[in-house]
Amino acid sequence: MTKYQESSISNSAYNGSGCLLLLMGIVVIGAIALPSFLNTSHRSRISEAKQYVGSMNRAQQALFIEKSAFGTSVDALGLGIKTETTNFKYSIRATKKAAFNYGVSKEKNLKSYVGGVFLVPAKNFEPNAAKEEITTTSILCEADFPGTIKPAEPTYENGKIACGQGTTQVTR
């Protein structure tokens, strides 16, 4: 064998191990970054539902001020929110005294959300309000466990608003 052939063989060996090291480095970096990326994706899906249901609550309050009635559909709120996205289905149940806004997960690993807007005596919040004056108050609740089942509605009893069974308050 000539010196050139020996040099060529030894260079090939180094090149092959260099590619292997590079590939191993990429795999290690991917393994470190992937959980962080997946967690960010999960958080953005949860953020969508919280934002949508919170916006629906605020729109219900504004609609009640304007029309003295709650909206009975997502479209009636005028928010431009789709009733269904990749991860959630959005819906409303309204009565004369309350509106319930739902963000129900379509995936078993995501939690669902429910918001409630209630008519309450204005005296609960403003001591100088007239006795017959009413206002609204709202609550946003998160299901305690992931799943695709509609969460229990919040309640308003004895002047207090609370999340339904199996849900926890996110914000007021």
TORVEXMI-894512 format. One record per atom (N, C-alpha, C, CB): residue in three letters; x, y, z. Coordinates in steps of 0.001 Angstrom, whole numbers, plus 524288, in hexadecimal, padded with zeros to 5 digits. Glycine has a CB too. Layout:
<rs>
AlaXYZ
...
</rs>
This chain:
<rs>
Met803447FB6880000
Met800008000080000
Met80374804DB80000
Met7FC477FFFC804BC
Thr801C8808B57FD32
Thr804C980D867FD01
Thr8032F811008018A
Thr803FF8105E7F7BC
Lys80666814E980282
Lys8052681894806AF
Lys8001281B7380590
Lys8099781C7C8076C
Tyr7FF0C81C7F80096
Tyr7FA4281F357FF1F
Tyr7F57F81BDF80066
Tyr7FA53820997F948
Gln7F5C1816C47FF4C
Gln7F16C8133C8005C
Gln7F083812D28063D
Gln7F27D80DCD7FE00
Glu7F4C1812658094E
Glu7F43D8122280EFA
Glu7F1B58171A81113
Glu7F99A811478118B
Ser7F35B81B9480F1C
Ser7F13A82092810D0
Ser7EB6F820E980F6B
Ser7F4468252380E53
Ser7EA1781F0380AE4
Ser7E4AB81F2A80924
Ser7E13F81BB680C95
Ser7E44281D728036A
Ile7E32F8172A80E12
Ile7E0358139481167
Ile7DF75815F8816CE
Ile7E30080E3A811D7
Ser7E39C8181D81908
Ser7E32181A5281E42
Ser7DF9281F2081E37
Ser7E88981BC08206C
Asn7DF918225581A28
Asn7DC11826CC819C9
Asn7D65F8251081976
Asn7DD7882A218150E
Ser7D560820C6816A9
Ser7D00C81EC381635
Ser7CE0B81D1E81B88
Ser7CFCF81A238125F
Ala7D14A81AC681EA5
Ala7CFB88190C823DE
Ala7CE4E81DC782731
Ala7D423815D482681
Tyr7D168821E9826EB
Tyr7D03D826A1829F3
Tyr7CB29829258280B
Tyr7D4CD82A9482991
Asn7CA6682956822F2
Asn7C5A582BB1820CF
Asn7C0D4828B48229E
Asn7C5DE82BD481ACE
Gly7C11682393822A2
Gly7BCA38206782449
Gly7BB5E82146829FE
Gly7BDB581AA882351
Ser7BF538218482D5A
Ser7BE4982256832ED
Ser7BC6D827E9833EA
Ser7C3388212E83633
Gly7BE0D82B93830B2
Gly7BC45830F78313B
Gly7B6738316C83013
Gly7BF5F8348E82D99
Cys7B4B282EB682C17
Cys7AF1D82EBD82AC1
Cys7ABFA82C3482F20
Cys7AE2082BDC82582
Leu7AE0D827F983143
Leu7AB638254383585
Leu7AAF0828CF83A4C
Leu7AE4D82030836F2
Leu7AF2682B9283B99
Leu7AF0282F2D84008
Leu7AB1B8339883F1C
Leu7B4758316F8410B
Leu7AAF5835A583A5B
Leu7A749839C68390C
Leu7A1A5837DC8399F
Leu7A84483BBD83378
Leu7A0A08332F837B1
Leu79B6E830E983814
Leu799DF8301083DC5
Leu79B3482BC283516
Met79D7882E21840E5
Met79C6682D4F84674
Met79B458328884929
Met7A11082A868491F
Gly79E2D83693847B9
Gly79D4983BC6849F8
Gly797DE83DD7848B0
Gly7A16683F9884802
Ile7963083D02843E0
Ile790F683EC484244
Ile78CC683BD884551
Ile7902983DF583C52
Val78D76836C98460E
Val789A5833A2848FD
Val789548358484EA8
Val78B2382DBD848D0
Val78DC08369485118
Val78DD08386785688
Val78B1983DB4856F9
Val7937E838C785898
Ile78C4B8414985388
Ile789CF84672853A4
Ile783EF845EA852C6
Ile78C3C84A1684F73
Gly782618428684F28
Gly77CD38419D84E30
Gly77A1683F6E852F9
Gly77C1D83DEA8499D
Ala77C9D83BCF855A3
Ala77A4B8397885A52
Ala779A083D7B85EAE
Ala77DA8834EE85C3E
Ile77D298413185EEB
Ile77CC78454F862E1
Ile778888494086166
Ile782198481D8638B
Ala7783B84AB985C76
Ala774A884ED385ABE
Ala76F0984CEF85A0D
Ala776928511B855B1
Leu76E2F84807858A9
Leu768F68461C85778
Leu7651E846AF85BFE
Leu769448407F855E4
Pro7666484511860BE
Pro76291845C1864F8
Pro7611C84B78865D6
Pro764B28437B86A04
Ser764D484EF286557
Ser763C08547C865F2
Ser7601085659861A6
Ser768D9857A6865DF
Phe760F6854AA85CE5
Phe75DA08562185882
Phe758198540485946
Phe75FEF8541C85357
Leu7579F84F1985AD4
Leu7527C84CC085BA5
Leu74F9684F748600E
Leu75302846ED85CD0
Asn75244850E786435
Asn74FD68539786898
Asn74DC5858EF866EA
Asn753BF8543186D1A
Thr750AF85BB2863A5
Thr74EFC860C4861A4
Thr74A1C8601C85E5C
Thr753568635F85E6C
Ser749F185C1385B34
Ser7456085AFF857F5
Ser740A4859E785B5F
Ser7466B8565C85448
His74151856E885F81
His73D118559A86322
His73B1185A92865CF
His73EF28519086748
Arg73EAA85DE686778
Arg73D22862C486A13
Arg73A1B8665686667
Arg741F48659D86C29
Ser73B94866918617C
Ser738CF869FF85DD3
Ser73351867F785CD0
Ser73BD386A76858A5
Arg73290862CF85CE5
Arg72D51860AD85C30
Arg729E5861FE860DC
Arg72D8885ABE85B61
Ile72C0E861C28658D
Ile7291D8632686A3D
Ile727E9868FB86A30
Ile72C2F861A686F3F
Ser72BAC86C1F868AA
Ser72AF6871C486875
Ser7267C87330864CC
Ser7300587476866B4
Glu725FE870658607C
Glu721B78716A85CCE
Glu71C788710585F99
Glu721EA86D8B85829
Ala71B8C86CC68624F
Ala7167F86BEB864DE
Ala7158086FF586926
Ala7163F866678672D
Lys7196D8712186C39
Lys718C78751387059
Lys7176287A5A86DF8
Lys71DD08758C873AA
Gln71A1C87BD7869D0
Gln7191C880E286746
Gln713AE88105864DF
Gln71D3B881FA86311
Tyr7123A87CE386220
Tyr70D2187CC885F87
Tyr708B387D0986380
Tyr70C97877D885C2B
Val708E9879C38677C
Val704A6879AF86B52
Val7048F87ECB86E6F
Val7053B874F186F11
Gly70917880DF86FCB
Gly7094D885EF87278
Gly7070888A4786F17
Gly70EEF88743873F9
Ser7083A88A3686A0A
Ser7061288E138666D
Ser7002C88D73865E8
Ser708AB88D978610E
Met6FE60888A3865E2
Met6F8C18879C86596
Met6F60A889C686A75
Met6F7AF881A686503
Asn6F8748891586F06
Asn6F63E88B48873DB
Asn6F5AB8913B87368
Asn6F9BB889E18789D
Arg6F9E7893D6871C6
Arg6F9C6899918715E
Arg6F5C489B5B86D4A
Arg6FF3E89BB086FF3
Ala6F55C89877868F9
Ala6F194899DB864ED
Ala6EBFF89928866F2
Ala6F2738968585FFC
Gln6EB1D8953186A1E
Gln6E5EB8946886C71
Gln6E48A8990F86FED
Gln6E5BC88F3886FA6
Gln6E85089AD7872FF
Gln6E75789F5487665
Gln6E60F8A4328732E
Gln6EC1A8A05D879E8
Ala6E9048A52986F0D
Ala6E8188A9BB86BB2
Ala6E2D18A946868EF
Ala6EC888AA4F8679E
Leu6E1938A4A18671B
Leu6DC9E8A3CE8646F
Leu6D8088A4AE86821
Leu6DC6189E4D86221
Phe6D89C8A30786D04
Phe6D4658A3D8870C1
Phe6D38F8A9A9871CB
Phe6D5918A0F9875DF
Ile6D7C18AC9487232
Ile6D7508B23F87305
Ile6D4738B4BF86E63
Ile6DCD68B4C7873BC
Glu6D5BD8B2F4869BA
Glu6D3888B538864FA
Glu6CDE18B384863EA
Glu6D6E88B3C586061
Lys6CCBA8AE76864AF
Lys6C7A68AC638630F
Lys6C4568AA288677C
Lys6C8768A84285F14
Ser6C6458AA4786C39
Ser6C3868A810870CB
Ser6C2508A24687016
Ser6BE708AB0C871CC
Ala6C5B789F8986D52
Ala6C526899E286C95
Ala6CA7F8979D86B52
Ala6C1208989986825
Phe6CB26892A886C95
Phe6D00788FF886B56
Phe6CFB288DAB865D7
Phe6D13488BA186F68
Gly6D44388D008636D
Gly6D48488A8185E4C
Gly6D3AA884AA85ED4
Gly6D9CA88B9D85BA2
Thr6D0FB8827385AF5
Thr6CFD387CD885B23
Thr6D338879A985772
Thr6CA2887BEE859D8
Ser6D6A387C4485487
Ser6DA3A8798285111
Ser6DF7087C62850F2
Ser6D7EA8790384B7C
Val6E371879A884F59
Val6E89F87C0884EF7
Val6E87F8807884AF8
Val6ECCB877E284D6E
Asp6E5CF87FB1846A5
Asp6E565883BF84299
Asp6E2B9888B08449D
Asp6E266881A583DE6
Ala6DEDC8880784814
Ala6DBF588C8284A2C
Ala6DF728903384D53
Ala6D77888A9A84D96
Leu6E3E688E4184F29
Leu6E7738918485241
Leu6EA9C8953A84EDD
Leu6EB1E88E1C8556C
Gly6EAEB8941D849CF
Gly6EDA98979B84633
Gly6F389897C5846E0
Gly6EB9A89CEF846C7
Leu6F5D28938A848C4
Leu6FB7A89366849AE
Leu6FE96891418450D
Leu6FC9F8902584E73
Gly6FBF288EB384179
Gly6FEB488C4083D24
Gly701678873683EB3
Gly702A488FF883AEC
Ile6FFCA884EA84304
Ile7020D88005844DE
Ile6FF6E87B7784216
Ile7017687F7D84ADE
Lys7028D877BA8405B
Lys70066872FC83DF9
Lys6FE0B86F9984245
Lys704B086FE883AE0
Thr6F9EB86CCC8410E
Thr6F7848695A844F4
Thr6FAA386456845A9
Thr6F1E98680B84363
Glu6FE4B863618420F
Glu7019485EC28428B
Glu706FE85FEC8405D
Glu6FF1985A0A83FB2
Thr70AFB85E8684368
Thr7106385EF38419E
Thr712B485977841B0
Thr713AA862D584524
Thr717A78590F840B6
Thr71A36853F4840AC
Thr719B085131845EB
Thr71FF58548C83F45
Asn719E28542984A36
Asn71A1D851CB84F66
Asn7153185265852BB
Asn71E8D8540B85242
Phe711BE8561785179
Phe70D418572E854D9
Phe708468582B851BA
Phe70E6885BDC8584E
Lys703CE8572685451
Lys6FEA5858A285253
Lys6FC7C85CC08560C
Lys6FAD6853BD851DF
Tyr6FA7B86104853E1
Tyr6F8738655385706
Tyr6F287865A285674
Tyr6FB0386A8E85568
Ser6EFED8667285AE0
Ser6EA3A866D385AC7
Ser6E85186A2385F59
Ser6E7B68615785AF6
Ile6E33A86B4085F43
Ile6E0CB86E9986338
Ile6DB9D86C33864EE
Ile6DFF28743A86115
Arg6DA6986CC6869E2
Arg6D52F86BB586BEE
Arg6D3A88708986F0B
Arg6D5028668886F6A
Ala6CF5D872F986D8D
Ala6CDB8877D687024
Ala6C8448773A87271
Ala6CDD387C7686C43
Thr6C786879A8876FE
Thr6C26687A0B87973
Thr6C14D87FDF87A21
Thr6C22C876FD87EDE
Lys6BD0C8812C87CB1
Lys6BBDD886B787D9C
Lys6BF8788917881AD
Lys6B62D8875C87F61
Lys6C1C8885CF8851B
Lys6C508887D78895F
Lys6CAD288671888FA
Lys6C2FC885E188E72
Ala6CC3B8833988519
Ala6D1B488199884AC
Ala6D2F487FC687F25
Ala6D2E887D3B8889B
Ala6D7FC87FF187DE1
Ala6D9EC87DCF878ED
Ala6DEA687A7287A31
Ala6DB5B88247874E6
Phe6DEE9875E4877CC
Phe6E341872478789E
Phe6E6038718887365
Phe6E15286CE887AE7
Asn6EB0E8729987363
Asn6EE448725F86EB0
Asn6F22086DE286F38
Asn6F129877A186DC1
Tyr6F21A86A6D86B5D
Tyr6F538865A986BAC
Tyr6F99786587867A7
Tyr6F1C3860F486AFA
Gly6FE118637A86957
Gly7025E86209865EF
Gly7039985C6586741
Gly7074D865BD866A3
Val7012E858C38646A
Val701B185335865A8
Val705EE850C486246
Val6FC6E85053864DD
Ser7099984E2F864D2
Ser70E0284BC28622F
Ser70C3B8477585E7B
Ser711D5849938662A
Lys70EDB8471F85A0C
Lys70DED842DE8565E
Lys7121083E9D8570C
Lys70DEF844ED850B1
Glu715C783F9785A96
Glu71A0983BE985B89
Glu719E983A1086132
Glu71F5C83E6E85A42
Lys71AF88352386209
Lys71ABB832E38674C
Lys71EDC8350786B01
Lys71B4A82D15866F8
Asn7231183766868D7
Asn727528394B86C38
Asn726FB83F2486D69
Asn72C8A83822869B1
Leu722C8841D386BC5
Leu7221B8476486CE0
Leu71D778483987085
Leu7215884A80867C3
Lys71DEA84C22873E7
Lys7199784D7787764
Lys715B78510387494
Lys71BA28502287C68
Ser710CA850AA87632
Ser70CA8853F587412
Ser70BBB85896877AE
Ser70791850CF87350
Tyr708F185C90875A9
Tyr707F48615C87897
Tyr70231862D087839
Tyr70B67865E08768D
Val700528656D87C46
Val6FB098677F87C47
Val6FB2286CD287EF0
Val6F72B863B187F12
Gly6F84A8706D87CA4
Gly6F7C38759887EF7
Gly6F21C876898804B
Gly6F9D2879E187B4A
Gly6F1408798A8844D
Gly6EBF587AF1885CC
Gly6EB7A880C38867A
Gly6EA5E8782A88AC5
Val6E72E882F68848C
Val6E5EA8887B88545
Val6E08F88893887D9
Val6E5F988BA887FE3
Phe6E03488B2988C50
Phe6DB6988B2988F68
Phe6D957890A789035
Phe6DC5788891894A9
Leu6D42C8912589047
Leu6D1B089614891D0
Leu6D18889631897B7
Leu6CC0B896AA88F6C
Val6D34189A80899F5
Val6D36989B0489FA7
Val6D1928A07D8A12A
Val6D907899F48A1CE
Pro6CFAB8A11B8A5E5
Pro6CE428A6628A7A2
Pro6D31E8A9DB8A7A5
Pro6CBB88A63D8AD2C
Ala6D2958AE818A584
Ala6D6F78B22B8A54B
Ala6D8DE8B3998AAC1
Ala6D5648B71D8A251
Lys6D57F8B3468AEA6
Lys6D6FD8B47C8B416
Lys6DB708B0FB8B5FE
Lys6D23F8B3E18B7BB
Asn6DC008AC558B39B
Asn6E0488A8C88B51D
Asn6E5A58AB338B3FD
Asn6DFC48A3898B231
Phe6E5C88AEBA8B02C
Phe6EABF8B1058AE92
Phe6EB068B6E18AF7C
Phe6EBB58AFE58A8EC
Glu6E68A8B9748AF90
Glu6E6558BF1E8B025
Glu6E24E8C07C8B456
Glu6E4F98C1D18AAD9
Pro6E4158C1D58B8FE
Pro6E0768C2E58BD4B
Pro6DC748C72D8BC28
Pro6E3808C45F8C206
Asn6DDC98CAEF8B8C5
Asn6DA388CF398B797
Asn6D6778CE098B31D
Asn6DD4B8D4078B64E
Ala6D69E8C9438B101
Ala6D3358C7DB8ACA4
Ala6CD8A8C78C8AE78
Ala6D4EA8C29B8AA36
Ala6CA0B8C88B8AADB
Ala6C4768C81B8AC09
Ala6C3208C26C8AD39
Ala6C1178CA2D8A76B
Lys6BF348C1AB8B078
Lys6BDBA8BC748B247
Lys6BC768B8C38ADBB
Lys6B9098BCD48B5EF
Glu6B9D98BAB88A9B7
Glu6B8318B76C8A55F
Glu6BC4B8B6ED8A106
Glu6B3398B98D8A31D
Glu6C0828B9D28A16B
Glu6C4858B9BE89D59
Glu6C7658B48989D57
Glu6C8698BE4189E21
Ile6C8798B28589892
Ile6CB5A8AD9F8981E
Ile6D04D8AE89894EF
Ile6C7ED8A94F89593
Thr6D3FB8AB0F895A9
Thr6D8DE8AB2B892B6
Thr6DA5D8A58489192
Thr6DD578AE1E895CB
Thr6DEEE8A4B588F4A
Thr6E0BA89F6E88E29
Thr6E5E589E64890EE
Thr6E14F89E9C8883C
Thr6E6D989980891E5
Thr6EBE5897C3893E7
Thr6ED34892B78910D
Thr6EBCE896F689A0C
Ser6F2358918E89097
Ser6F3B988CED88D91
Ser6F7F5889CB89050
Ser6F59A88E8488826
Ile6F890884FF88E70
Ile6FC818817189087
Ile6FE5087DE688C17
Ile6FA4E87E2A8953E
Leu7034687C5888C43
Leu7057E878AC88878
Leu707908740488B7D
Leu709EC87B4688518
Cys705D986F5C889F9
Cys7075286A9088CC6
Cys709DD866AA88913
Cys702808681288F67
Glu70D93863C088B3B
Glu7106485FB988856
Glu70EFC85A6C88A9A
Glu71666860A688889
Ala70E10856988873D
Ala70D0B8514B8890E
Ala711CD84F6288C1D
Ala70BCA84D8E88462
Asp710D984C8389048
Asp7152C84A8E8937B
Asp718608466A890A8
Asp71318848558988E
Phe715EE843B388CF9
Phe7189683F8088A24
Phe717C48402088449
Phe7169B83A1C88BF7
Pro71B8783E6A8812F
Pro71AE583EA687B7E
Pro7166C83B17879BD
Pro7200983D13878B8
Gly7144783C4387542
Gly7102E838FA87315
Gly70CB883C0486F5F
Gly70CEA8369D87769
Thr709258394086CF9
Thr705D183B91868F1
Thr7003083C6286AC9
Thr705D6838238641E
Ile6FF6B83C6E86FDD
Ile6FA3283D1987214
Ile6F95E842D1873A1
Ile6F96983973876E0
Lys6F49E844C5872A5
Lys6F33984A2887401
Lys6F38E84ACC879F0
Lys6ED9D84B92871F8
Pro6F67784EB887BD5
Pro6F6FE84F7288185
Pro6F1F38517188407
Pro6FB7185342882B0
Ala6F1808508D88916
Ala6ECF48525C88C11
Ala6ECBD8584B88C15
Ala6ED1F85044891B9
Glu6E7FA85A6288BD8
Glu6E73B8600E88BB8
Glu6E86786289890FC
Glu6E1AD8615F88A11
Pro6EA7B8674C890EA
Pro6EB2E86A31895CD
Pro6E5D286B8A89821
Pro6EE7486F42894DD
Thr6E5D886D1889D04
Thr6E0F586E6889FAE
Thr6E149873CE8A228
Thr6DFA986A4C8A3D9
Tyr6DCB68760F8A312
Tyr6DC4987AF28A5F7
Tyr6D81287A148AA17
Tyr6DAF287FC18A240
Glu6D9C4879C98AF02
Glu6D623878DE8B34F
Glu6D79E87C468B7EE
Glu6D6188730F8B4E5
Asn6D3AA87E7B8BA69
Asn6D46C881AE8BF17
Asn6D895885E48BE57
Asn6D5E987E3B8C3AB
Gly6D893888568B9B9
Gly6DC2B88C998B8B6
Gly6E1B388AEC8B768
Gly6DC4D890108BD44
Lys6E28B885CE8B69F
Lys6E7D9883F48B571
Lys6E7E0880CB8B066
Lys6EA02880A18B9FD
Ile6EBEB881D18AD51
Ile6ECB487F0B8A866
Ile6F0DD87ADC8A958
Ile6EE5C882E68A3DE
Ala6F0088762C8A724
Ala6F3C5871E68A805
Ala6F3DB86E3F8A350
Ala6F25F86ECE8AD0E
Cys6F84286BB68A293
Cys6F8BF867CC89E6E
Cys6F59A862F889FE6
Cys6FE908665989D78
Gly6F3C88602F89BE7
Gly6F0DB85B6789CB9
Gly6F45C856F689E85
Gly6EE0B859E1897C8
Gln6F1E6852A789FEE
Gln6F4C084E158A1CD
Gln6F87884C1989D8D
Gln6F0E9849B78A378
Gly6FD3D84AE789F15
Gly70120848DD89B75
Gly703EF84D1289857
Gly6FE9884524897C9
Thr7032B85208899E1
Thr705D98566189740
Thr7083C85A0889B4B
Thr702068596D893AA
Thr70C1085D0589999
Thr70ECE860B989D04
Thr70EFD8660789A60
Thr7146E85EC789E52
Gln70E5F86A2189D7B
Gln70E6086F6F89B68
Gln713B6870E38992D
Gln70CCF8735089FA8
Val7139A8732389477
Val7185F8750A891F1
Val718F387AD58931A
Val718428740888BEC
Thr714DD87DD489214
Thr714F18836C892FA
Thr70F5B8855D89375
Thr717DD8864D88E8C
Arg70ECD889EA89571
Arg7099688C2B895F8
Arg708D0890948923D
Arg708A588E0789B76
</rs>
